Amino acid sequence: VGQSYLSMLVNEPDVNVGVGNVTFEPGCRNNWHIHHAGYQILLVTGGEGWYQEEGKEPQSLKAGDVVAIPAGVKHWHGAKANSWFSHLAVECPGENTSNEWLEPVDDEHYPKEN
């Protein structure tokens, strides 16, 4: 939902980690997704956003916050309604990794308040 921008900072085949700079416009969020056999670390660099794991309450994020997402955890992340949001996404792969993109985050799961 909304517009996001991705700039890969590290994406070399011989390096066993990927780093992307991701920016979300206000109100933008990605779909629910799962990283299989690898994990992801979010390093928040600017703005304010949300992170939510399935079955848990949304977590408010601001510059300086760090989120470690284990393999197999269904989650989403994105900007708050009134703020741009940027983070570095560090992909720490395991063997036979993949990302499974799922349904959009509906209004029931997207927090209305900042």
The first five atom37 places (N, CA, C, CB, O) and aatype in JSON, in Angstrom:
{
  "aatype": [19, 7, 5, 15, 18, 10, 15, 12, 10, 19, 2, 6, 14, 3, 19, 2, 19, 7, 19, 7, 2, 19, 16, 13, 6, 14, 7, 4, 1, 2, 2, 17, 8, 9, 8, 8, 0, 7, 18, 5, 9, 10, 10, 19, 16, 7, 7, 6, 7, 17, 18, 5, 6, 6, 7, 11, 6, 14, 5, 15, 10, 11, 0, 7, 3, 19, 19, 0, 9, 14, 0, 7, 19, 11, 8, 17, 8, 7, 0, 11, 0, 2, 15, 17, 13, 15, 8, 10, 0, 19, 6, 4, 14, 7, 6, 2, 16, 15, 2, 6, 17, 10, 6, 14, 19, 3, 3, 6, 8, 18, 14, 11, 6, 2],
  "atom_mask": [
    [1, 1, 1, 1, 1],
    [1, 1, 1, 0, 1],
    [1, 1, 1, 1, 1],
    [1, 1, 1, 1, 1],
    [1, 1, 1, 1, 1],
    [1, 1, 1, 1, 1],
    [1, 1, 1, 1, 1],
    [1, 1, 1, 1, 1],
    [1, 1, 1, 1, 1],
    [1, 1, 1, 1, 1],
    [1, 1, 1, 1, 1],
    [1, 1, 1, 1, 1],
    [1, 1, 1, 1, 1],
    [1, 1, 1, 1, 1],
    [1, 1, 1, 1, 1],
    [1, 1, 1, 1, 1],
    [1, 1, 1, 1, 1],
    [1, 1, 1, 0, 1],
    [1, 1, 1, 1, 1],
    [1, 1, 1, 0, 1],
    [1, 1, 1, 1, 1],
    [1, 1, 1, 1, 1],
    [1, 1, 1, 1, 1],
    [1, 1, 1, 1, 1],
    [1, 1, 1, 1, 1],
    [1, 1, 1, 1, 1],
    [1, 1, 1, 0, 1],
    [1, 1, 1, 1, 1],
    [1, 1, 1, 1, 1],
    [1, 1, 1, 1, 1],
    [1, 1, 1, 1, 1],
    [1, 1, 1, 1, 1],
    [1, 1, 1, 1, 1],
    [1, 1, 1, 1, 1],
    [1, 1, 1, 1, 1],
    [1, 1, 1, 1, 1],
    [1, 1, 1, 1, 1],
    [1, 1, 1, 0, 1],
    [1, 1, 1, 1, 1],
    [1, 1, 1, 1, 1],
    [1, 1, 1, 1, 1],
    [1, 1, 1, 1, 1],
    [1, 1, 1, 1, 1],
    [1, 1, 1, 1, 1],
    [1, 1, 1, 1, 1],
    [1, 1, 1, 0, 1],
    [1, 1, 1, 0, 1],
    [1, 1, 1, 1, 1],
    [1, 1, 1, 0, 1],
    [1, 1, 1, 1, 1],
    [1, 1, 1, 1, 1],
    [1, 1, 1, 1, 1],
    [1, 1, 1, 1, 1],
    [1, 1, 1, 1, 1],
    [1, 1, 1, 0, 1],
    [1, 1, 1, 1, 1],
    [1, 1, 1, 1, 1],
    [1, 1, 1, 1, 1],
    [1, 1, 1, 1, 1],
    [1, 1, 1, 1, 1],
    [1, 1, 1, 1, 1],
    [1, 1, 1, 1, 1],
    [1, 1, 1, 1, 1],
    [1, 1, 1, 0, 1],
    [1, 1, 1, 1, 1],
    [1, 1, 1, 1, 1],
    [1, 1, 1, 1, 1],
    [1, 1, 1, 1, 1],
    [1, 1, 1, 1, 1],
    [1, 1, 1, 1, 1],
    [1, 1, 1, 1, 1],
    [1, 1, 1, 0, 1],
    [1, 1, 1, 1, 1],
    [1, 1, 1, 1, 1],
    [1, 1, 1, 1, 1],
    [1, 1, 1, 1, 1],
    [1, 1, 1, 1, 1],
    [1, 1, 1, 0, 1],
    [1, 1, 1, 1, 1],
    [1, 1, 1, 1, 1],
    [1, 1, 1, 1, 1],
    [1, 1, 1, 1, 1],
    [1, 1, 1, 1, 1],
    [1, 1, 1, 1, 1],
    [1, 1, 1, 1, 1],
    [1, 1, 1, 1, 1],
    [1, 1, 1, 1, 1],
    [1, 1, 1, 1, 1],
    [1, 1, 1, 1, 1],
    [1, 1, 1, 1, 1],
    [1, 1, 1, 1, 1],
    [1, 1, 1, 1, 1],
    [1, 1, 1, 1, 1],
    [1, 1, 1, 0, 1],
    [1, 1, 1, 1, 1],
    [1, 1, 1, 1, 1],
    [1, 1, 1, 1, 1],
    [1, 1, 1, 1, 1],
    [1, 1, 1, 1, 1],
    [1, 1, 1, 1, 1],
    [1, 1, 1, 1, 1],
    [1, 1, 1, 1, 1],
    [1, 1, 1, 1, 1],
    [1, 1, 1, 1, 1],
    [1, 1, 1, 1, 1],
    [1, 1, 1, 1, 1],
    [1, 1, 1, 1, 1],
    [1, 1, 1, 1, 1],
    [1, 1, 1, 1, 1],
    [1, 1, 1, 1, 1],
    [1, 1, 1, 1, 1],
    [1, 1, 1, 1, 1],
    [1, 1, 1, 1, 1],
    [1, 1, 1, 1, 1]
  ],
  "atom_positions": [
    [[0.87, -1.17, 0.0], [0.0, 0.0, 0.0], [0.91, 1.22, 0.0], [-0.98, 0.0, 1.23], [1.75, 1.36, 0.89]],
    [[0.76, 2.11, -0.97], [1.57, 3.32, -1.05], [2.86, 3.1, -1.82], [0.0, 0.0, 0.0], [3.08, 2.04, -2.4]],
    [[3.71, 4.11, -1.8], [4.96, 4.08, -2.56], [6.15, 3.89, -1.62], [5.14, 5.37, -3.38], [6.26, 4.56, -0.6]],
    [[7.02, 2.97, -2.0], [8.27, 2.79, -1.25], [9.42, 2.78, -2.25], [8.25, 1.47, -0.41], [9.23, 2.6, -3.45]],
    [[10.62, 2.98, -1.72], [11.82, 3.07, -2.55], [12.89, 2.17, -1.95], [12.32, 4.55, -2.67], [13.09, 2.17, -0.73]],
    [[13.58, 1.41, -2.8], [14.63, 0.5, -2.35], [15.91, 0.8, -3.11], [14.21, -0.98, -2.55], [15.9, 0.87, -4.34]],
    [[17.0, 0.98, -2.38], [18.32, 1.13, -2.97], [19.22, 0.1, -2.31], [18.88, 2.6, -2.79], [19.52, 0.19, -1.12]],
    [[19.65, -0.89, -3.09], [20.53, -1.92, -2.54], [21.93, -1.34, -2.32], [20.59, -3.16, -3.48], [22.53, -0.81, -3.25]],
    [[22.43, -1.45, -1.1], [23.76, -0.95, -0.75], [24.8, -2.05, -0.84], [23.74, -0.35, 0.65], [25.95, -1.8, -1.2]],
    [[24.41, -3.28, -0.5], [25.27, -4.46, -0.62], [24.44, -5.55, -1.28], [25.85, -4.94, 0.78], [23.42, -5.97, -0.73]],
    [[24.87, -5.99, -2.44], [24.12, -7.01, -3.18], [25.1, -7.8, -4.04], [23.0, -6.37, -4.06], [24.85, -8.04, -5.22]],
    [[26.21, -8.21, -3.44], [27.25, -8.94, -4.16], [27.06, -10.44, -3.96], [28.65, -8.5, -3.68], [26.83, -10.88, -2.83]],
    [[27.17, -11.23, -5.01], [26.97, -12.68, -4.89], [27.92, -13.36, -3.91], [27.12, -13.32, -6.24], [27.53, -14.33, -3.26]],
    [[29.18, -12.87, -3.79], [30.13, -13.55, -2.89], [29.99, -13.1, -1.44], [31.56, -13.3, -3.35], [30.58, -13.71, -0.55]],
    [[29.21, -12.06, -1.19], [29.01, -11.58, 0.18], [27.74, -12.23, 0.7], [28.92, -9.99, 0.25], [26.7, -12.21, 0.04]],
    [[27.82, -12.81, 1.89], [26.69, -13.58, 2.4], [25.7, -12.74, 3.2], [27.19, -14.71, 3.27], [25.08, -13.22, 4.15]],
    [[25.56, -11.48, 2.81], [24.6, -10.6, 3.46], [24.17, -9.54, 2.44], [25.21, -9.93, 4.76], [24.96, -9.11, 1.6]],
    [[22.91, -9.13, 2.52], [22.42, -8.06, 1.66], [21.97, -6.91, 2.53], [0.0, 0.0, 0.0], [21.42, -7.11, 3.61]],
    [[22.2, -5.68, 2.05], [21.78, -4.5, 2.79], [21.05, -3.57, 1.83], [23.0, -3.77, 3.47], [21.6, -3.18, 0.79]],
    [[19.82, -3.23, 2.17], [19.04, -2.31, 1.36], [18.58, -1.12, 2.17], [0.0, 0.0, 0.0], [18.22, -1.25, 3.34]],
    [[18.6, 0.06, 1.54], [18.05, 1.27, 2.15], [16.62, 1.38, 1.65], [18.91, 2.56, 1.8], [16.4, 1.55, 0.45]],
    [[15.65, 1.3, 2.56], [14.23, 1.3, 2.19], [13.57, 2.55, 2.77], [13.52, 0.02, 2.7], [13.74, 2.86, 3.95]],
    [[12.82, 3.27, 1.93], [12.1, 4.46, 2.36], [10.64, 4.31, 1.97], [12.71, 5.76, 1.73], [10.32, 3.94, 0.84]],
    [[9.75, 4.6, 2.92], [8.3, 4.52, 2.72], [7.71, 5.92, 2.81], [7.64, 3.57, 3.76], [8.07, 6.67, 3.72]],
    [[6.81, 6.27, 1.88], [6.08, 7.54, 2.02], [5.08, 7.39, 3.17], [5.35, 7.93, 0.68], [4.78, 6.27, 3.58]],
    [[4.56, 8.51, 3.7], [3.59, 8.42, 4.79], [2.43, 7.48, 4.44], [3.06, 9.81, 5.13], [1.86, 7.56, 3.35]],
    [[2.1, 6.6, 5.39], [1.0, 5.65, 5.21], [1.35, 4.4, 4.42], [0.0, 0.0, 0.0], [0.54, 3.48, 4.34]],
    [[2.55, 4.35, 3.83], [2.95, 3.19, 3.03], [3.39, 2.04, 3.93], [4.09, 3.56, 2.06], [4.06, 2.26, 4.95]],
    [[3.01, 0.85, 3.57], [3.46, -0.35, 4.28], [3.54, -1.5, 3.3], [2.5, -0.71, 5.47], [2.85, -1.52, 2.28]],
    [[4.42, -2.46, 3.62], [4.52, -3.62, 2.75], [3.48, -4.67, 3.16], [5.94, -4.22, 2.79], [2.83, -4.53, 4.19]],
    [[3.35, -5.69, 2.36], [2.44, -6.8, 2.69], [3.03, -7.62, 3.83], [2.19, -7.7, 1.45], [4.22, -7.54, 4.13]],
    [[2.17, -8.41, 4.45], [2.65, -9.42, 5.38], [3.63, -10.29, 4.61], [1.46, -10.28, 5.99], [3.43, -10.55, 3.42]],
    [[4.7, -10.73, 5.26], [5.66, -11.59, 4.58], [6.44, -12.42, 5.6], [6.63, -10.76, 3.72], [6.44, -12.13, 6.8]],
    [[7.1, -13.45, 5.08], [7.89, -14.37, 5.91], [9.22, -14.58, 5.22], [7.14, -15.73, 6.13], [9.28, -14.84, 4.02]],
    [[10.31, -14.48, 5.99], [11.64, -14.83, 5.49], [11.9, -16.27, 5.91], [12.75, -13.84, 6.05], [11.94, -16.58, 7.11]],
    [[12.07, -17.15, 4.95], [12.3, -18.56, 5.24], [13.79, -18.85, 5.27], [11.59, -19.46, 4.2], [14.52, -18.49, 4.35]],
    [[14.25, -19.5, 6.32], [15.62, -20.0, 6.48], [16.66, -18.9, 6.6], [15.97, -20.89, 5.33], [17.85, -19.18, 6.52]],
    [[16.26, -17.68, 6.78], [17.18, -16.57, 7.0], [16.5, -15.58, 7.92], [0.0, 0.0, 0.0], [15.33, -15.78, 8.28]],
    [[17.17, -14.55, 8.3], [16.51, -13.56, 9.14], [16.84, -12.17, 8.64], [16.93, -13.71, 10.61], [17.7, -12.0, 7.77]],
    [[16.15, -11.18, 9.18], [16.3, -9.81, 8.75], [16.48, -8.92, 9.97], [15.07, -9.35, 7.91], [15.88, -9.15, 11.01]],
    [[17.32, -7.9, 9.82], [17.5, -6.89, 10.86], [17.12, -5.55, 10.25], [18.98, -6.88, 11.41], [17.6, -5.18, 9.18]],
    [[16.24, -4.81, 10.94], [15.86, -3.47, 10.52], [16.58, -2.46, 11.41], [14.32, -3.27, 10.57], [16.46, -2.52, 12.63]],
    [[17.31, -1.54, 10.79], [18.0, -0.47, 11.5], [17.32, 0.83, 11.07], [19.56, -0.45, 11.19], [17.53, 1.3, 9.96]],
    [[16.51, 1.41, 11.94], [15.71, 2.58, 11.58], [16.61, 3.81, 11.52], [14.55, 2.79, 12.6], [17.32, 4.13, 12.47]],
    [[16.57, 4.5, 10.37], [17.45, 5.65, 10.14], [16.71, 6.99, 10.12], [18.19, 5.48, 8.85], [17.35, 8.03, 10.29]],
    [[15.39, 6.99, 9.92], [14.68, 8.25, 9.88], [13.18, 8.1, 9.91], [0.0, 0.0, 0.0], [12.64, 7.05, 9.53]],
    [[12.5, 9.14, 10.36], [11.04, 9.14, 10.38], [10.48, 8.25, 11.47], [0.0, 0.0, 0.0], [11.17, 7.88, 12.42]],
    [[9.2, 7.91, 11.3], [8.53, 7.04, 12.26], [7.72, 5.99, 11.51], [7.62, 7.86, 13.21], [7.12, 6.28, 10.47]],
    [[7.72, 4.78, 12.05], [7.02, 3.7, 11.37], [6.48, 2.67, 12.35], [0.0, 0.0, 0.0], [6.48, 2.85, 13.56]],
    [[6.01, 1.58, 11.75], [5.42, 0.47, 12.49], [6.09, -0.83, 12.08], [3.9, 0.39, 12.25], [6.53, -1.01, 10.95]],
    [[6.16, -1.74, 13.05], [6.55, -3.13, 12.81], [5.55, -3.98, 13.57], [8.06, -3.43, 13.26], [5.22, -3.69, 14.72]],
    [[5.06, -5.05, 12.93], [4.13, -5.94, 13.62], [4.38, -7.37, 13.21], [2.68, -5.55, 13.33], [4.53, -7.68, 12.03]],
    [[4.41, -8.26, 14.21], [4.44, -9.7, 14.0], [3.03, -10.22, 14.16], [5.43, -10.41, 14.98], [2.25, -9.68, 14.95]],
    [[2.7, -11.25, 13.42], [1.36, -11.84, 13.51], [1.06, -12.25, 14.94], [1.24, -13.06, 12.56], [1.88, -12.89, 15.6]],
    [[-0.13, -11.86, 15.43], [-0.56, -12.22, 16.77], [-0.07, -11.28, 17.86], [0.0, 0.0, 0.0], [-0.38, -11.47, 19.03]],
    [[0.72, -10.24, 17.48], [1.23, -9.28, 18.46], [0.75, -7.88, 18.09], [2.79, -9.33, 18.53], [0.31, -7.64, 16.97]],
    [[0.85, -6.96, 19.05], [0.49, -5.57, 18.82], [1.56, -4.9, 17.96], [0.31, -4.82, 20.17], [2.72, -5.29, 18.02]],
    [[1.18, -3.89, 17.15], [2.17, -3.14, 16.38], [3.16, -2.43, 17.3], [1.47, -2.11, 15.47], [2.8, -1.97, 18.38]],
    [[4.4, -2.36, 16.86], [5.48, -1.72, 17.61], [5.85, -0.42, 16.9], [6.72, -2.67, 17.75], [6.17, -0.43, 15.72]],
    [[5.81, 0.7, 17.63], [6.19, 1.99, 17.08], [7.71, 2.06, 16.93], [5.68, 3.15, 17.98], [8.44, 1.64, 17.82]],
    [[8.17, 2.58, 15.78], [9.61, 2.67, 15.51], [10.0, 4.11, 15.19], [10.01, 1.75, 14.34], [9.23, 4.86, 14.59]],
    [[11.22, 4.49, 15.62], [11.78, 5.8, 15.31], [13.28, 5.63, 15.08], [11.51, 6.83, 16.47], [13.85, 4.57, 15.36]],
    [[13.92, 6.67, 14.56], [15.35, 6.61, 14.26], [16.14, 6.07, 15.46], [15.87, 8.0, 13.87], [15.94, 6.51, 16.6]],
    [[17.02, 5.14, 15.19], [17.84, 4.51, 16.23], [17.33, 3.17, 16.7], [0.0, 0.0, 0.0], [18.08, 2.42, 17.32]],
    [[16.06, 2.84, 16.43], [15.51, 1.55, 16.84], [16.03, 0.43, 15.95], [13.97, 1.59, 16.8], [16.34, 0.63, 14.77]],
    [[16.11, -0.76, 16.53], [16.58, -1.95, 15.82], [15.58, -3.07, 16.07], [18.02, -2.36, 16.28], [15.13, -3.28, 17.2]],
    [[15.24, -3.79, 14.99], [14.35, -4.95, 15.1], [15.04, -6.13, 14.46], [12.96, -4.67, 14.43], [15.47, -6.05, 13.31]],
    [[15.16, -7.25, 15.18], [15.7, -8.5, 14.63], [14.52, -9.43, 14.4], [16.77, -9.15, 15.6], [13.77, -9.74, 15.32]],
    [[14.38, -9.9, 13.15], [13.23, -10.71, 12.76], [13.72, -12.12, 12.43], [12.47, -10.07, 11.55], [14.38, -12.32, 11.41]],
    [[13.4, -13.1, 13.27], [13.84, -14.47, 13.01], [13.17, -15.08, 11.78], [13.57, -15.33, 14.22], [12.11, -14.63, 11.35]],
    [[13.79, -16.09, 11.24], [13.2, -16.83, 10.12], [11.85, -17.4, 10.54], [14.15, -17.97, 9.65], [11.66, -17.82, 11.68]],
    [[10.91, -17.41, 9.59], [9.62, -18.03, 9.82], [8.58, -17.17, 10.51], [0.0, 0.0, 0.0], [7.47, -17.64, 10.76]],
    [[8.91, -15.92, 10.82], [7.97, -15.04, 11.52], [7.2, -14.2, 10.5], [8.72, -14.13, 12.54], [7.8, -13.46, 9.72]],
    [[5.88, -14.32, 10.51], [5.03, -13.52, 9.63], [4.96, -12.11, 10.2], [3.6, -14.14, 9.47], [4.64, -11.93, 11.38]],
    [[5.26, -11.09, 9.36], [5.33, -9.73, 9.84], [5.13, -8.73, 8.7], [6.67, -9.48, 10.52], [5.05, -9.11, 7.53]],
    [[5.03, -7.45, 9.06], [5.03, -6.36, 8.1], [5.68, -5.15, 8.76], [3.57, -6.02, 7.62], [5.81, -5.09, 9.98]],
    [[6.09, -4.18, 7.93], [6.61, -2.92, 8.44], [6.31, -1.82, 7.44], [8.13, -3.02, 8.71], [6.13, -2.07, 6.25]],
    [[6.27, -0.58, 7.94], [5.99, 0.55, 7.07], [5.89, 1.85, 7.84], [0.0, 0.0, 0.0], [6.11, 1.88, 9.05]],
    [[5.55, 2.92, 7.13], [5.51, 4.26, 7.71], [4.23, 4.5, 8.5], [5.65, 5.31, 6.61], [3.2, 3.89, 8.24]],
    [[4.33, 5.4, 9.46], [3.12, 5.89, 10.12], [2.37, 6.77, 9.13], [3.46, 6.67, 11.43], [2.92, 7.2, 8.12]],
    [[1.1, 7.03, 9.43], [0.24, 7.75, 8.5], [0.75, 9.16, 8.17], [-1.14, 7.85, 9.07], [0.52, 9.65, 7.06]],
    [[1.43, 9.81, 9.12], [1.85, 11.19, 8.92], [3.36, 11.38, 8.89], [1.28, 12.05, 10.0], [3.85, 12.48, 9.17]],
    [[4.12, 10.33, 8.55], [5.58, 10.45, 8.57], [6.21, 9.59, 7.49], [6.13, 10.05, 9.95], [5.76, 8.48, 7.21]],
    [[7.25, 10.12, 6.88], [8.12, 9.28, 6.05], [8.84, 8.34, 7.01], [9.14, 10.14, 5.19], [8.94, 8.63, 8.2]],
    [[9.35, 7.22, 6.49], [10.01, 6.22, 7.33], [11.12, 5.57, 6.51], [9.0, 5.15, 7.86], [10.88, 5.11, 5.39]],
    [[12.32, 5.51, 7.07], [13.45, 4.88, 6.38], [14.15, 3.91, 7.32], [14.45, 5.93, 5.87], [14.28, 4.16, 8.51]],
    [[14.59, 2.8, 6.75], [15.4, 1.86, 7.5], [16.37, 1.14, 6.58], [14.52, 0.85, 8.24], [16.15, 1.04, 5.37]],
    [[17.44, 0.65, 7.16], [18.32, -0.28, 6.47], [17.8, -1.67, 6.77], [19.83, -0.1, 6.91], [17.55, -2.01, 7.92]],
    [[17.63, -2.47, 5.73], [17.2, -3.86, 5.89], [18.42, -4.74, 5.63], [16.0, -4.22, 4.92], [18.94, -4.79, 4.52]],
    [[18.86, -5.42, 6.67], [20.02, -6.31, 6.56], [19.48, -7.73, 6.44], [20.99, -6.17, 7.79], [18.83, -8.24, 7.36]],
    [[19.74, -8.36, 5.31], [19.29, -9.72, 5.05], [20.42, -10.68, 5.4], [18.85, -9.91, 3.56], [21.49, -10.63, 4.8]],
    [[20.18, -11.55, 6.37], [21.17, -12.53, 6.82], [20.68, -13.9, 6.4], [21.39, -12.45, 8.38], [19.92, -14.55, 7.13]],
    [[21.1, -14.35, 5.24], [20.54, -15.59, 4.7], [21.06, -16.84, 5.38], [20.82, -15.67, 3.24], [22.15, -16.86, 5.97]],
    [[20.26, -17.87, 5.28], [20.66, -19.21, 5.69], [20.73, -20.04, 4.41], [0.0, 0.0, 0.0], [20.93, -19.49, 3.33]],
    [[20.56, -21.33, 4.53], [20.55, -22.19, 3.35], [19.14, -22.29, 2.79], [21.1, -23.61, 3.68], [18.17, -22.4, 3.55]],
    [[19.02, -22.25, 1.47], [17.73, -22.35, 0.78], [16.75, -21.28, 1.27], [17.12, -23.74, 0.99], [15.61, -21.59, 1.6]],
    [[17.21, -20.03, 1.3], [16.35, -18.95, 1.78], [15.36, -18.51, 0.71], [17.2, -17.76, 2.22], [15.59, -18.68, -0.49]],
    [[14.28, -17.95, 1.17], [13.29, -17.36, 0.27], [12.42, -16.41, 1.08], [12.41, -18.46, -0.43], [12.36, -16.5, 2.31]],
    [[11.76, -15.5, 0.38], [10.79, -14.61, 1.0], [9.43, -14.98, 0.44], [11.12, -13.1, 0.72], [9.26, -15.15, -0.76]],
    [[8.46, -15.12, 1.32], [7.09, -15.42, 0.92], [6.24, -14.17, 1.16], [6.52, -16.65, 1.71], [6.02, -13.76, 2.3]],
    [[5.78, -13.56, 0.06], [4.93, -12.37, 0.16], [3.49, -12.8, 0.24], [5.16, -11.41, -1.05], [3.02, -13.62, -0.55]],
    [[2.77, -12.23, 1.21], [1.41, -12.65, 1.51], [0.43, -11.5, 1.3], [1.32, -13.16, 2.95], [0.69, -10.61, 0.48]],
    [[-0.68, -11.51, 2.01], [-1.76, -10.54, 1.81], [-1.35, -9.14, 2.27], [-3.01, -10.99, 2.56], [-0.47, -8.98, 3.12]],
    [[-2.02, -8.12, 1.69], [-1.78, -6.75, 2.15], [-2.19, -6.58, 3.62], [-2.55, -5.75, 1.27], [-3.0, -7.35, 4.14]],
    [[-1.62, -5.58, 4.27], [-2.0, -5.23, 5.63], [-3.3, -4.46, 5.55], [-0.87, -4.39, 6.36], [-3.35, -3.36, 4.98]],
    [[-4.36, -5.02, 6.11], [-5.67, -4.36, 6.02], [-5.77, -3.26, 7.08], [-6.81, -5.39, 6.21], [-4.92, -3.15, 7.96]],
    [[-6.81, -2.46, 6.96], [-6.98, -1.33, 7.87], [-7.13, -1.77, 9.32], [-8.2, -0.52, 7.46], [-6.81, -1.0, 10.23]],
    [[-7.61, -2.98, 9.55], [-7.75, -3.5, 10.91], [-6.38, -3.63, 11.6], [-8.47, -4.87, 10.9], [-6.28, -3.41, 12.81]],
    [[-5.34, -3.97, 10.84], [-4.02, -4.17, 11.41], [-3.14, -2.92, 11.34], [-3.33, -5.3, 10.71], [-2.14, -2.83, 12.05]],
    [[-3.5, -1.95, 10.49], [-2.7, -0.73, 10.36], [-3.16, 0.27, 11.41], [-2.82, -0.12, 8.93], [-4.31, 0.7, 11.39]],
    [[-2.27, 0.66, 12.35], [-2.67, 1.58, 13.42], [-3.12, 2.94, 12.88], [-1.51, 1.77, 14.4], [-2.51, 3.48, 11.96]],
    [[-4.16, 3.47, 13.46], [-4.71, 4.77, 13.05], [-4.01, 5.94, 13.76], [-6.21, 4.82, 13.33], [-4.03, 7.07, 13.27]],
    [[-3.41, 5.66, 14.9], [-2.8, 6.74, 15.67], [-1.28, 6.69, 15.54], [-3.22, 6.64, 17.14], [-0.69, 5.65, 15.24]],
    [[-0.67, 7.83, 15.77], [0.79, 7.92, 15.75], [1.28, 7.89, 17.17], [1.29, 9.21, 15.02], [2.48, 7.96, 17.41]]
  ]
}
